[in-house]
Amino acid sequence: MAATAADTAAAVAMVVGATGLVGREVLADLLADKRYTKVHSVGRRQLAGSIATHRKLAQHVVDFKDLSTLAALPAVDEVFIALGTTIKVAGSQEAFRAVDYEAVVAAARAARAQGATKLGVVSAMGADPRSSIFYNRVKGEMEVALAGLGFQSVVIARPSMLAGDREALNQPTRAGEGIALVISRVFKPLIPKDYRSITARDVAAGLVQGVQSTLSGVIHLLSGALQGAADRG
């Protein structure tokens, strides 16, 4: 899904959740892309390392427990949201929903109010507003809410299990994830593409490519379609 000449004009982007596995890859892609003259990072804490001093980067620290702080975000053309937690880390279903639904929707709404016409968001495989599984239901409800905000295009990535180094980002490892990733690699030829583990790099690349495309409306990118996206960029 390569961008056309019409899409190569100077643009300003925003990444919400750039300290996570996928978010950091999205941010790196955008900073390296000549299409973007400015990239705003929005998160709970400052970015560290060499990327923090990139000439195109502007950082904004917000309190997602006080969503009114999002009203001060700058004008942008595109917004990428890679916020997410787990019920275990959040501590309760209510706290999980506050991040994976309320904060995501509030960030998208704030960006839309500031002129963003394209949205890319990381959801999850199995997202369904009618699901009996709480996690999947919240993700599905989030997708429905985003679709109604008036964006020209909403690109939703639904990855399967993410492969990446959470410890390097000071994130808690997820129970059973390491074992599941090993099993996924061993039995990869037998597992359908949509269910294979996928690198955060591929998810980020596929999401950026989708937002940069000329597609409009709501576009779902399943894990199988995201596989290998980094090599197609």
Order of alpha helices (4+ residues) and beta strands (2+ residues): beta-alpha-beta-beta-beta-alpha-alpha-alpha-beta-alpha-beta-beta-alpha-beta-alpha-beta-alpha-alpha
